[in-house]
Amino acid sequence: METKFLSDGRKVAIVGQLNNQETIVQEIFVTEQGDEIPSGERFVVKSLHDTPVETYLSRQKKSEEAATQKAKENREQIEREIKETRNRLSFYRDTLAAVKVFSDHINEQDFTHFINVMTGNVNFAVEDSYSVPEIKSIPDCMSQTDSWYGDKKYEGIRMLTVLGKSNGDISYNLNRYKDGSGGNTIVHFFQTYEEAQKYVKSIALAKMEKSYLGIEDLSKCKKCGITFSQDEISIIKEHLISNSKASLQNAEKDFSTRKINIEADLAKLNSLLS
């Protein structure tokens, strides 16, 4: 079986010569086993080649497409490098700004407290939370423990990161786990229990001013040994009673709305089944 190639790259078998210029051919297909077999309709062609050929236009088009793809990849690489450089410059800018603000605002008292924290010369800690926080001893606050059937197993010291605020103050962020994973919360350290109480009470009073102080918050304050003046107690009672009345009114309104809707559903059900 004599074979040739068409200008479009197809391989064909020579069937016969139609005339001096035209040849009858049949396209060759390849089986899954790799065998080449003539198949399909026979047709007449004028141009045949001994080896696969490619037109100059086709090769030029492929070359241009390759060059275009290469240019696109280079541009994307340059854009990535520009973005990385901008990120790095932003980091250096923020670092310099943070260092300047820190150096402008730090004072001896702040630095003394920083040294006390770093050397363990503190006794109590308070982690910020949405509610009134608890006062914990340093071991209870800083220890990563695993609870298993009521037993606590010590696993290490939770990671503490420093310097996070933009106003130059030293900020302490305590991670959930010793490797820095699991999120973090801002923590405040105190040498005396009274100092910790004062801080927790300031949070409670701030919540009271916004009417956010609840019964559970009061329970936490009592657990910490925090006391309030008669004026503060009067304000707290007023806010709690007002909030409780508002909650009761909302509950009654919600109950009435639900009752009306249920009665309407029952009436519709009876109408459909009657």
N, C-alpha and C positions, 0 to 999 in steps of 0.2 A: 504494500500500500504506500503509494507516493503521497507525501504530505507537503503542504505549503502554508504560508501565513498571509492573511489579508492585511490591508493597511490599518484596520481598526484593532489588530492584534489577535483575531480569532484564528484558530488552527483548522485547516480544512484538508479533506482527502480529495485527490484528483480522480474524478470519475471518467472524464474524457475531454477531448478537444473539440470545441464547437467549430472554430475557425482559427485563422492565424492570430486573432486578437482576443478571442473570448474562450474561456475554459469553464467546463461544467464541474462544479465542486459540491461537496457535502460536508457540513460542519462536523468536527470531531468533539465528542463529549467524553468526560472521564467518569468512570464508575467509582463506587466507594472503595473498591479494591485497587484503584489506580490504573485500571485498564482503559486504554483509549479506543473508542469505537465510533465509526461514522454513524450519524443518526439525523433524523429530520429530513426536510425537503431538500432536494437538489436545486441549485441555482447557478446562474451564470455570472462570472466576474471577469474583469479585464486585467486587474493588477494583482499579481502574486509575488511573494517574497520568500526567499529561502530561510530567513530567520525573522523573528519578531522585530518589527520596526515601529518607530514613533515619529510623528510629524514634528517639524521644527516648532510649529505653533503650540502643539501639545506640551512639548518639553519646556518651551519658554513659559507657558502658563503654570506648569508645575514649579518651575524655578521661582516665578513671581509669588506664587502662593506660599512656598517655603520661606522666601525672604519676608513676606508679610507676616507670617506666623512667628518668625524669629524676631522681627521688630516688635510685635505685640508682646512676646515674652520678655524682651528686654525692657520695654516700657513698664510692664507690670512689675518687673524686678526693681526698676528705678523708683517706681511709686512706693513699693514696699520699703525700700531703703530710706526714702524721704520721710515716710510715716514713722519709721523706727527712729530716725534722727530727730524728728519733731518731738516724739515721745521722750527721748533721752534728754533733749534740751529743756522740755517742760519739767522733767524731774529735777534737773540741775537748777532750774529757775526756782522751783518750789523749795528745794533744799536750801538754797542760799537765802531765800526770803524767810524760811522758818528759822534758820540759824540766826539771822539778823534780829528777827522779832524776839526770839528766845533770849539772845544776849542783851537786848534792850530792856527786857522786862523782868528777868530773873533777879531775885534779891537774896540776901543772906538767909532769911527765914525759909524761903522756898528751897534753897539749896541744902539747908540743914535738914529739912523734912525729907528731901530726896535721899540724902545720905542715910537718914534713919530707916527709910523704907528699904534701901538697897542692902543695909547691914542687918536688917531684921530687928532693929530697935523700935519696933511698934508692937502693939498688943491686940488691937481690934481692927476690924475691917467692915466696910459697908459697901455692898454691890448695888449700883443703881438698878431700879426696876420701875415698872409702871405703877405699882402700888407702893405703900410705905415699906421700905426695905428692912431687913433684919440686921442686927448687930452680931457679928461672928468673931470668934477668936481667930487669931492668925492661922493656927494649925487647921481649924475647921474650914476656913475660907480658902487657903492655899493648897490643901491636899486634894489630889485626884484619887477618889476611892471608887471601888466597884462593889455594889450591894448585891449580895446573893443569899436569898432566903433569910434576910434580916441581918446577916453578917456583913461588915464592911471590910474590904481588903484595900490596904494602902498601895497605890501604884506609882506615886511620884508627885512632884510639885507642879502645879498648874503653871503654864507659861505666862509671864508678866511682861507686857511691852510698855515702853515709856515714850513720852514726847509725841502727842498726837493732836494737840490743839493748835489753832492758827493764831491765837492771841498771845502766845509766848509762855503760857502757863504749862507746867509739867502735868501731863495727864497719864494716868495708869490704867491700862486695859488688861483685864484678866481673862485669859482664854479658858475654855472649858476643860481642855486636855493639856497634858504636858508637852505635846508636840505642836501646839498652836492651832489645832483643828477644833471644830465644833463651835465656832463663833466666840465672841468675847463681849464683856460688859465693862463699863467704867467702874473702878473700885477706888474707894477712899480709905486711907489708913489713919489710925489715931493711936496715941500712946495711952490715953485714959478712956475708961468707959463713959465718963461724963462728957468728954468731947464728942464721942460717937453719938451719945444720946442727944446732944445739942444739935448735931447735924441732922439726925433722923427727925427730930421735932421740927426743924426748919422746913423739911420736906412736907411734913404733915400740915403745918400751918399754910404753906403755899398751896397745897391741895384744897385746904379748907376755904381759902380765898376764892378759889375757882369752883367751889361746891363739888369737888371731886372726892372729898374725904368721906369714906363709908364706914360701916360698922366693923368690917373686917380690918380696915386700917386702924381703927381705934383699938381693936383687940391686939394688933401687933405693937402699937404704942404702949399699951398696958403691959404686954409681955416684956418689953424692953425697959420697963420701969419709968416711962415718960409720964410726967404729970402736966396738967394744964391749969392755968389760972381760972378764977370764976368767970371773968369776962370771956376768956377763950371757950370755956365750957358752955356758956350761954349761946355764943355764936355757933358752936358746933351743934348744939341741940336744935337751934333754930334752922340750920341748914338741913340737918338730918330729918327733922319733922316735915319741913317743906318738901324735901325730895321724896319722902315716904308718901306724903299726900298726893304728890304728882304721880308717883308710880301707881298708887291705888286708883286714882282717877283714870289713868291710862288702861289699867287692868280691867276696870269696870266698863270702860268704853269698848275695849276689845271683846269683853265677854258679851256685851249687848249686841255688838256687830255680828259675832259668831252665832249667837242665839237666833238673831233675825235670819241669817243665812241658812242655818240648819232648819228652822221652821219653814222657810220658803222651799227648801229641798224636799222636806217631808210632804208639804202640800202638793208639790209637783208630782212626787212619787205616787201619792194617793190618787191624784187625777189621772195619771197614766195607767194605773192598775185597776181603776174602777170600771 
